[in-house]
Amino acid sequence: MDRYDLLYRLYEEYETDTLYDLQNFVDLFPPVDSRVALEYWQDASDELEDRKREIGESFAAGETMAEVAARATREQTFTALDLHAEYGRPVNALVLDVDETLRSAGRTDNEIPRETLHLLTEFSEAGVPIVICTGQTLENVKGFMIQGLGTELVHSGSLSIVYEAGTGVFTPGQGSDTKRLLYEGLDEEIQDVFARVRSRVLTAAPPELRRSVHLQGNEFNVTLKPNFDVGSDAAAEVIDDGLVHLIDLLGQSIVECVEGVGDVGIGSRDREQKPVESSEWARAYYAAADPEIAEVLSSEDATPACEPEDVPTEVATRFDRIDVAYYHADAAEIGSLDLDKPTGVTEALDVLGIEDPFVLVMGDSKSDLRVMEWADAADAGIAAAPEHASQSVLDHVESRDDLVYGPGDAGSVLRTVAVLNRLAVW
């Protein structure tokens, strides 16, 4: 009898739903100082072991099958079986975005669910390293990962943080490789552009905008965040305005740094004042590169007065290396395209000693899509995304293995991959 038939029999003949519920109860039972509650937990634990023993004695690979049924639903298990048939190998690292991937502002109150944290701990204990890959600052990510997973796991040497969308990699417990500052490898001109933008992004902003946004505490990327609740109408208004300001300032800063183009002054953007030529070049370039940015520029009465073809080659080649990212009602950001999440992930995997990666990539944004595309092109993994992810991300995921999950339900994919890894050694 092959695996498919064995697993079909398992889910047909045994009360696997009850087994699954008991395992979840035992695993996720909160620490309480109550004798009655602890007795209830012990009763559930005893029943769980009895049911596992029954399955274990009924199949040749009974112990493995009991663990599969206890930790994954029928759908998750058969999805894992399909993945095993397709790839024939286990996942040897997790590459995970955080916001709207592991946690959801709408469904999990912006907290990583206890189930997800527990599953990540189990992966780590099974020897599967974790790479947290995010646009957030290092201190922010490190703080909530320690809070969720514990200091011991975070500093175990098997967890790495790719922060600011690939500008740096932090892997505690790896000696001289603990922190790799990837942005230090950029040429001086690009570093100078970022330094100029960062130093003036607030001081050169119109007074109303300056009072309405703040600069995220990044090491390298320049990110404007709203002084209002993310997702609110007020946040949307100031981030749209901030995006225009950031693009204009980027254009001016690049022209300052490009020899032979000429110097331009840096000053506050006045809606009544015609933007300098360098700002028009920046608007034209980034509007052509991203329809969402073009829409914001149009809504802000900042549609470029020139075409992308009008941008001087010396300037356009610099734009080619700098990414402008827009997150509706959340952030406006510039980052280096020489440094992205795939670059950070490959560095993290190198530090972790993963020589032949086959990773699970989970994410929701365009920057996560780049990691998914890298894994796909290199035959180095599989991808999953929440159903509210960017359409381009969903298109990619659905066209591969269709690992799409509901908001806050990253645990369902993690359970599927856990079964895949068990099947690989069955």
Protein Blocks (a to p, Z undefined) as FASTA:
>chain_A
ZZklmmmmmmmmpcfklmmmmmmmmmmoccdddfklmmmmmmmmmmmmmmmmmmmmmpfk
lmmmmmmmmmocfklmmmmmmmmmmnopacfbdcddfehplpcfklnoopacfklmmmmm
mmmmnopacddddfbdfklmmmmmmmmnopklmmnopaccdeehhpaccdehiljmlpcc
fklmpcfklmmmmmmmmmmmmmmpcfklmmmpccdfbfkbccdddfbdehiaklmmmmmm
mmmmmmmmmmmmmmmmmghjapcddddddfkbccdfklmmmmmmmmmmpmklmmmmmmno
pacfbdfklpcfklmmmmmmpccdddehkbccdddfkbcfklmmmmmmmmnopabgcddd
ddfbfklmmmmmmmmmnopaccdddfkbcfklmmmmmmmnopacdehilmmmmmmmmmmm
mmmmZZ
